[in-house]
Amino acid sequence: MRVCVIGAGLSGLATARALKTAGVDFVCLEKSADVGGIWRRPGAGERGPGYLSLHLNTTKKLTGYADYPMPASYPVYPRHSQMAAYLRSFAEWADVLDHVELETAVESVRQEADGSWTVVVVDAEGARGTRTFTHVVVASGHNTEPSLPAPPPGADTFTGTILHALDYRDGSDYAGQEVVVVGLGASAVDIAADLSRYAATTLLSVRRGLHILPKQLFGMPLDEVAEAPWWTSMPLEEQRRFIERALLVARGRISDYGLPEPDHPVFASAVTISDEILTRIRHGGVVPKPAIASLDGERVLFTDGTSARADAIVHCTGYRMAFPFLPSGCPIGPRGSVELYKRVVAPDHAGLYFVGLVRPHGSITRLVEAQSRWVARIVTGAAVLPEPEVMRKEVATYLSGIAGQYGQAEGASIQVNVTPYLRELQAE
C-alpha cells in the first residue's frame, strides 16, 4: 500500500503528518521549490494568489496545527512570511520532509482497471516519470485558475495594464499611478488598501455588495467568536440578527461608505474580512465606484456615467477550481458543484480523496486535520466507507441543503459550517 499526496501546503502537510502517524507509506509531490503553498510564494517572488502585504484573516491560535502552535512571538494575525516559516518548521517537527519531493509537478492522475492509480509527474528538468499508488490524496487547494469577467466594450482600446490579482505583487509597483481595483472580496479589499498607500488614486469598482466584517468583535477575534459555544448554539437566524446589529453599531451601513448594500443576508455567501478598507475609504485613500461599463483609451467608464483615467485595472474577481490532472467530471460534477462524500471522498473513484477543498467562515486548519485523520483511517482500513450509491445520496442531500443557505454557485458547494462539519468528521 502506497499513498500519493499532491501539494505540500497547509493541507498537504497535515495529511502527511496523519499518514506518517498511522504508519502509512506515502510520498508528497510539490511543484514549488519548498513547502508552504501559497504562503511562501510572495517572498519567493513566484506567481500565485499571494502578495507582499498578505496577512492571515484568521488568528494564529486557530490557524496553527493543534499539536504544534505558532510561536508566542507571532502577532495575532501573522504575515505571509511568518506563516511560510511556520509551515516549514511544522514539516520539520512532524518529520515529513523526507517524504516530500519538491519541484515535481503532477501532469495526470488516472485509475487503472485493477483499481490502482497511475500518476505522471514532471520534474524540474522537464523529465517525465510514472508512479503507481493505491490511493491518491489531492491537497493542492482551489485558488488555481484566475476568473476574469468578459472584456467590457472598448477593452481593445485601453492603453493601461489589465491584470488579475494572481499577478499582483506590491503597491509600490504602482507608485504615482491611477489604479482601478475590481471586486469586494478578501483580495480586492487587501489590494485596494495596499495600493492606496502608493498610488496617486485608487478606485474600487464594485458590482455587488458584500458583507464586510471586522477581524474582531467585542475585543474577540472573529473566528474565536465563531467557535464559542454561546455562538454555535444559536440558530442561523439569530446569528444573523446578532451580527447585523453588532455591525450597525460598529460601522453603520455599508452604503454610508459609498458601497452597495448586500442583496443577501449575512452568511448567505462568503463574507469579506477587513479592518482596513472602510477606514481607507473614510480617509479618501480608496474611492468606491460602481461596475465598469466600458473602456476608452486611457479612461474607464462606470455604470453611473462617471469616468476616470487609469494606468492599471486589477481584477480581484476570484478563481475557478480546476484539476486538469484528474479524471473528467471529478470532483466537479456536471452541474458545476463539487461532489464529494463528506467533502472528502470521490464516490465513483475508489481510492481518491480531497483534503482542504472546503470553505468555512473562519480557520480551515481544524477541518483539514480532521479530514486528514479520517483519510488515514480509511487508507489503513480502520474506517470503512459505505457503498457508492449511499455516498452519492449523501452528496445530493448535502448540496440540496447547502444551496438553501449559500446558493448553487461553484464556490457554494464547498462552503461548510465549521462546528457541525467538524462533528461529522469526528464521528467518522
C-alpha positions as CSV (number, residue, x, y, z in Angstrom):
1,M,0.0,0.0,0.0
2,R,1.4,3.4,-1.0
3,V,-0.3,6.8,-1.0
4,C,0.4,9.9,-3.1
5,V,-0.3,13.3,-1.6
6,I,-0.5,16.2,-4.1
7,G,0.6,19.5,-2.6
8,A,2.7,20.5,0.4
9,G,0.8,23.5,1.7
10,L,-1.2,23.6,4.9
11,S,-3.5,20.7,3.8
12,G,-0.8,18.5,2.3
13,L,1.4,18.8,5.4
14,A,-1.5,17.9,7.7
15,T,-2.2,14.9,5.5
16,A,1.5,13.9,5.5
17,R,1.6,14.0,9.3
18,A,-1.6,12.0,9.7
19,L,-0.3,9.3,7.3
20,K,3.1,9.2,9.0
21,T,1.5,8.9,12.4
22,A,-0.6,6.0,11.0
23,G,2.5,4.2,9.7
24,V,1.4,4.6,6.0
25,D,4.0,4.6,3.2
26,F,3.5,7.8,1.2
27,V,5.1,10.4,-1.0
28,C,4.1,14.1,-1.1
29,L,4.5,15.8,-4.5
30,E,5.1,19.6,-4.6
31,K,5.6,21.6,-7.7
32,S,7.3,24.5,-5.9
33,A,10.8,24.7,-4.6
34,D,9.8,24.4,-0.9
35,V,6.8,23.5,1.3
36,G,4.3,26.1,2.4
37,G,1.9,26.5,-0.6
38,I,0.6,30.0,-1.3
39,W,2.2,31.4,1.9
40,R,5.8,31.1,0.7
41,R,5.1,32.5,-2.9
42,P,5.1,36.2,-2.2
43,G,8.5,36.0,-0.5
44,A,9.9,33.7,-3.2
45,G,8.7,36.0,-6.0
46,E,6.6,33.3,-7.5
47,R,3.3,33.8,-9.3
48,G,0.3,32.9,-7.2
49,P,-2.6,34.0,-5.1
50,G,-0.5,35.9,-2.6
51,Y,1.1,39.4,-2.4
52,L,3.6,41.1,-0.1
53,S,1.0,42.7,2.2
54,L,-0.8,39.4,2.7
55,H,-1.7,38.5,6.3
56,L,-3.9,35.9,7.8
57,N,-7.5,36.8,8.3
58,T,-7.8,34.1,10.9
59,T,-6.0,34.0,14.2
60,K,-2.7,32.2,14.9
61,K,-4.4,30.3,17.6
62,L,-6.9,28.6,15.3
63,T,-4.8,28.6,12.1
64,G,-1.9,26.8,13.7
65,Y,-2.0,23.0,13.9
66,A,-3.5,21.7,17.2
67,D,-0.3,19.9,18.4
68,Y,2.1,22.5,17.1
69,P,1.0,26.1,18.0
70,M,2.5,29.1,16.3
71,P,5.3,30.9,18.2
72,A,4.2,33.1,21.0
73,S,6.2,35.9,19.4
74,Y,3.9,35.9,16.3
75,P,1.2,38.6,16.2
76,V,-2.5,37.5,16.4
77,Y,-2.7,37.8,12.6
78,P,0.8,36.7,11.1
79,R,2.0,37.9,7.8
80,H,2.7,35.6,4.8
81,S,6.4,35.2,5.6
82,Q,5.7,34.1,9.2
83,M,3.1,31.6,8.0
84,A,5.5,30.2,5.5
85,A,8.2,29.8,8.1
86,Y,5.8,28.2,10.5
87,L,4.7,25.6,7.9
88,R,8.3,24.8,7.1
89,S,9.0,24.3,10.9
90,F,5.9,22.2,11.2
91,A,7.2,19.9,8.4
92,E,10.5,19.6,10.2
93,W,8.8,18.9,13.6
94,A,6.4,16.3,12.1
95,D,9.4,14.7,10.4
96,V,7.8,14.5,6.9
97,L,10.3,16.4,4.8
98,D,12.0,13.2,3.7
99,H,8.6,12.2,2.1
100,V,8.3,15.4,0.1
101,E,9.5,15.6,-3.5
102,L,10.0,19.3,-4.4
103,E,9.8,20.8,-7.9
104,T,7.7,17.8,-9.0
105,A,4.5,18.7,-10.9
106,V,1.7,16.3,-11.4
107,E,0.7,16.0,-15.0
108,S,-2.0,13.4,-14.8
109,V,-3.8,11.0,-12.4
110,R,-5.7,8.1,-13.8
111,Q,-7.3,4.9,-12.3
112,E,-6.4,1.6,-13.8
113,A,-8.7,-1.5,-14.2
114,D,-7.3,-3.1,-11.1
115,G,-8.2,0.0,-9.0
116,S,-4.6,1.3,-8.7
117,W,-3.7,4.9,-9.6
118,T,-1.1,5.9,-12.2
119,V,0.4,9.3,-11.5
120,V,2.5,11.0,-14.2
121,V,4.9,13.6,-12.9
122,V,7.4,16.1,-14.5
123,D,10.5,17.2,-12.6
124,A,12.4,20.5,-12.6
125,E,14.4,19.4,-15.7
126,G,11.3,18.5,-17.6
127,A,11.8,14.8,-17.3
128,R,8.5,12.8,-17.2
129,G,8.0,9.8,-14.9
130,T,5.3,7.4,-14.0
131,R,4.4,6.1,-10.5
132,T,1.8,3.7,-9.2
133,F,-0.2,4.2,-6.0
134,T,-3.1,2.5,-4.2
135,H,-4.5,5.8,-3.0
136,V,-4.3,9.5,-4.1
137,V,-5.0,12.5,-1.8
138,V,-5.4,15.8,-3.6
139,A,-4.4,18.7,-1.2
140,S,-3.5,21.3,-3.8
141,G,-6.1,23.9,-2.9
142,H,-8.7,25.6,-5.1
143,N,-7.3,29.0,-5.9
144,T,-6.0,27.8,-9.2
145,E,-7.3,29.4,-12.4
146,P,-8.0,33.2,-12.3
147,S,-11.6,34.1,-13.1
148,L,-11.9,37.2,-15.3
149,P,-15.1,38.9,-16.4
150,A,-15.8,39.2,-20.1
151,P,-13.9,42.2,-21.5
152,P,-16.1,45.4,-21.5
153,P,-16.7,47.3,-24.7
154,G,-13.6,49.2,-25.7
155,A,-11.2,46.9,-23.9
156,D,-9.1,46.6,-27.0
157,T,-8.5,50.4,-26.9
158,F,-7.4,50.5,-23.3
159,T,-3.9,51.9,-23.0
160,G,-3.2,50.8,-19.5
161,T,-2.4,47.4,-18.0
162,I,-5.1,44.8,-17.2
163,L,-4.2,42.1,-14.7
164,H,-5.7,39.6,-12.3
165,A,-4.8,39.6,-8.5
166,L,-2.8,36.4,-9.3
167,D,-0.1,38.7,-10.8
168,Y,-0.3,41.5,-8.2
169,R,2.8,41.7,-6.0
170,D,3.1,45.0,-4.2
171,G,1.5,48.5,-4.1
172,S,5.0,50.1,-4.6
173,D,4.9,48.7,-8.2
174,Y,2.2,51.3,-8.9
175,A,3.6,54.3,-7.1
176,G,2.1,57.5,-8.5
177,Q,-0.2,55.7,-10.9
178,E,-4.0,55.7,-11.1
179,V,-5.4,52.3,-10.5
180,V,-8.9,50.7,-10.5
181,V,-9.4,47.6,-8.4
182,V,-12.4,45.4,-9.3
183,G,-14.2,43.4,-6.7
184,L,-15.0,43.4,-3.0
185,G,-13.7,40.0,-1.8
186,A,-10.7,39.4,0.5
187,S,-8.0,40.1,-2.1
188,A,-9.8,43.1,-3.5
189,V,-10.0,45.0,-0.2
190,D,-6.4,44.0,0.8
191,I,-5.0,45.1,-2.5
192,A,-7.0,48.3,-2.6
193,A,-5.8,49.2,0.9
194,D,-2.2,48.4,-0.1
195,L,-2.4,50.4,-3.3
196,S,-3.8,53.4,-1.6
197,R,-0.5,54.0,0.2
198,Y,1.4,54.3,-3.1
199,A,-0.9,55.0,-6.0
200,A,-2.0,58.6,-6.9
201,T,-5.6,57.4,-6.9
202,T,-7.2,54.0,-6.0
203,L,-10.7,53.4,-7.2
204,L,-12.7,50.3,-6.0
205,S,-15.2,49.2,-8.6
206,V,-17.9,47.1,-7.0
207,R,-20.7,45.4,-8.9
208,R,-22.4,43.6,-6.0
209,G,-22.4,44.4,-2.3
210,L,-20.9,42.0,0.2
211,H,-21.0,41.9,4.0
212,I,-17.7,43.3,5.4
213,L,-16.9,42.1,8.9
214,P,-14.0,43.3,11.1
215,K,-11.4,40.9,12.3
216,Q,-12.6,41.4,15.8
217,L,-16.0,42.0,17.6
218,F,-16.2,42.9,21.2
219,G,-12.5,42.6,21.5
220,M,-12.6,38.9,20.4
221,P,-11.1,37.6,17.1
222,L,-14.0,36.8,14.8
223,D,-13.0,33.2,14.3
224,E,-12.9,32.7,18.1
225,V,-16.4,34.1,18.3
226,A,-17.5,31.6,15.6
227,E,-16.3,28.7,17.7
228,A,-17.6,29.9,21.1
229,P,-20.4,27.6,22.5
230,W,-22.7,30.6,23.0
231,W,-22.5,31.4,19.3
232,T,-22.7,27.8,17.9
233,S,-25.8,27.2,20.0
234,M,-27.7,30.0,18.2
235,P,-29.9,29.2,15.3
236,L,-28.8,30.7,12.0
237,E,-31.4,33.5,12.0
238,E,-30.4,34.5,15.5
239,Q,-26.8,34.6,14.5
240,R,-27.7,36.8,11.6
241,R,-29.6,39.3,13.8
242,F,-26.7,39.4,16.3
243,I,-24.1,40.1,13.7
244,E,-26.2,42.7,11.8
245,R,-26.9,44.6,15.0
246,A,-23.2,44.5,16.0
247,L,-22.1,45.7,12.6
248,L,-24.7,48.5,12.6
249,V,-23.2,49.7,15.9
250,A,-19.6,49.2,14.9
251,R,-19.6,50.9,11.5
252,G,-23.1,51.8,10.4
253,R,-24.5,50.9,7.0
254,I,-22.2,49.8,4.1
255,S,-23.9,52.4,1.9
256,D,-22.6,55.1,4.2
257,Y,-19.2,54.4,2.7
258,G,-20.4,54.7,-0.9
259,L,-20.6,50.9,-1.3
260,P,-23.7,49.0,-2.5
261,E,-25.7,47.3,0.3
262,P,-25.6,43.5,0.1
263,D,-28.6,42.0,-1.6
264,H,-28.5,38.9,0.7
265,P,-28.4,38.3,4.4
266,V,-25.1,37.8,6.2
267,F,-23.8,34.2,6.0
268,A,-25.7,33.6,2.7
269,S,-22.4,33.8,0.9
270,A,-18.8,34.3,1.7
271,V,-18.1,37.4,3.8
272,T,-15.2,39.8,3.5
273,I,-13.0,40.2,6.5
274,S,-11.2,43.5,6.7
275,D,-10.2,46.1,9.3
276,E,-8.8,48.5,6.8
277,I,-10.9,49.0,3.7
278,L,-13.7,51.1,5.3
279,T,-11.1,53.3,7.1
280,R,-9.2,53.8,3.9
281,I,-12.4,54.9,2.2
282,R,-13.2,57.3,5.0
283,H,-9.7,58.7,4.7
284,G,-10.1,59.2,0.9
285,G,-7.4,56.8,0.0
286,V,-9.8,54.5,-1.7
287,V,-12.8,55.8,-3.6
288,P,-15.7,53.4,-4.3
289,K,-17.2,53.3,-7.8
290,P,-19.8,51.1,-9.5
291,A,-19.2,48.4,-12.1
292,I,-17.2,49.2,-15.2
293,A,-19.3,49.9,-18.2
294,S,-16.7,50.3,-20.9
295,L,-13.1,51.4,-21.6
296,D,-12.0,54.1,-23.9
297,G,-8.3,54.7,-24.4
298,E,-6.8,55.7,-21.1
299,R,-10.3,56.1,-19.5
300,V,-12.5,53.8,-17.5
301,L,-16.3,54.5,-17.8
302,F,-18.5,53.3,-14.9
303,T,-22.2,52.4,-15.0
304,D,-23.2,55.7,-13.1
305,G,-21.9,57.7,-16.1
306,T,-18.7,58.9,-14.4
307,S,-15.2,58.1,-15.8
308,A,-11.6,58.2,-14.7
309,R,-8.2,57.9,-16.1
310,A,-6.4,54.6,-15.3
311,D,-2.9,53.3,-15.7
312,A,-3.9,49.8,-14.5
313,I,-7.0,47.7,-13.7
314,V,-6.6,44.9,-11.2
315,H,-9.3,42.3,-11.3
316,C,-9.8,40.7,-7.9
317,T,-12.6,38.5,-9.2
318,G,-11.7,35.2,-7.7
319,Y,-10.7,31.8,-9.1
320,R,-12.2,28.8,-10.8
321,M,-11.5,25.4,-9.3
322,A,-9.6,23.4,-11.8
323,F,-8.0,19.9,-11.5
324,P,-6.7,19.3,-15.1
325,F,-4.7,16.3,-13.9
326,L,-7.8,14.4,-12.7
327,P,-10.4,12.3,-14.5
328,S,-13.0,14.3,-16.2
329,G,-16.0,15.2,-14.0
330,C,-14.1,14.8,-10.8
331,P,-14.6,16.4,-8.3
332,I,-16.7,19.0,-10.1
333,G,-19.8,17.3,-11.4
334,P,-22.0,18.2,-14.5
335,R,-23.9,20.9,-12.5
336,G,-20.8,22.7,-11.6
337,S,-20.8,21.6,-8.0
338,V,-18.0,19.8,-6.1
339,E,-19.4,16.3,-5.5
340,L,-17.6,14.6,-2.6
341,Y,-18.8,12.4,0.2
342,K,-18.4,14.3,3.4
343,R,-16.5,16.8,1.3
344,V,-13.6,14.4,1.1
345,V,-14.2,11.1,-0.8
346,A,-14.9,10.8,-4.6
347,P,-17.8,8.3,-4.6
348,D,-17.1,6.9,-8.1
349,H,-13.3,6.8,-7.8
350,A,-12.2,4.4,-5.1
351,G,-9.0,5.5,-3.5
352,L,-9.3,9.2,-4.4
353,Y,-9.6,11.8,-1.6
354,F,-9.5,15.5,-1.2
355,V,-8.2,17.4,1.8
356,G,-8.8,21.2,2.2
357,L,-11.5,21.5,-0.5
358,V,-13.8,23.3,1.8
359,R,-14.6,27.0,2.6
360,P,-15.6,27.7,6.2
361,H,-16.4,31.0,7.9
362,G,-13.2,31.0,10.0
363,S,-10.0,29.0,10.0
364,I,-9.7,25.8,7.9
365,T,-7.0,24.1,9.9
366,R,-9.1,22.1,12.4
367,L,-11.2,20.8,9.5
368,V,-8.1,19.9,7.5
369,E,-6.6,18.0,10.4
370,A,-9.9,16.1,10.9
371,Q,-10.1,15.3,7.2
372,S,-6.5,14.0,7.2
373,R,-7.1,11.8,10.2
374,W,-10.2,10.3,8.6
375,V,-8.3,9.7,5.3
376,A,-5.6,7.9,7.2
377,R,-8.2,5.7,8.9
378,I,-9.8,4.8,5.5
379,V,-6.4,4.0,4.0
380,T,-5.4,1.7,6.9
381,G,-8.9,0.0,7.0
382,A,-9.7,1.4,10.4
383,A,-12.7,3.2,8.8
384,V,-14.9,1.7,6.1
385,L,-16.8,3.7,3.5
386,P,-20.4,3.0,2.5
387,E,-21.3,1.8,-1.0
388,P,-21.0,4.4,-3.8
389,E,-24.8,4.8,-4.1
390,V,-25.0,5.7,-0.4
391,M,-22.2,8.2,-0.8
392,R,-23.9,9.8,-3.8
393,K,-27.1,10.2,-1.9
394,E,-25.3,11.9,0.9
395,V,-23.7,14.3,-1.6
396,A,-27.1,15.1,-3.2
397,T,-28.6,15.7,0.2
398,Y,-25.8,18.0,1.3
399,L,-25.8,20.0,-1.9
400,S,-29.5,20.5,-1.7
401,G,-29.2,21.7,1.9
402,I,-26.3,24.0,1.4
403,A,-28.0,25.6,-1.6
404,G,-30.7,26.8,0.7
405,Q,-28.2,28.9,2.6
406,Y,-25.4,29.7,0.1
407,G,-27.0,29.2,-3.4
408,Q,-25.8,27.0,-6.2
409,A,-22.6,28.6,-7.4
410,E,-19.5,26.6,-7.7
411,G,-18.0,28.1,-4.6
412,A,-21.1,27.5,-2.6
413,S,-20.7,23.7,-2.9
414,I,-17.6,23.8,-0.8
415,Q,-19.0,26.1,1.9
416,V,-19.2,24.4,5.3
417,N,-20.4,25.4,8.8
418,V,-17.4,24.7,11.0
419,T,-18.8,23.2,14.2
420,P,-21.4,20.7,12.6
421,Y,-18.9,19.7,9.9
422,L,-16.2,19.0,12.5
423,R,-18.6,16.9,14.5
424,E,-19.4,14.9,11.3
425,L,-15.7,14.2,10.7
426,Q,-15.0,13.3,14.3
427,A,-17.9,10.9,14.2
428,E,-16.3,9.2,11.2
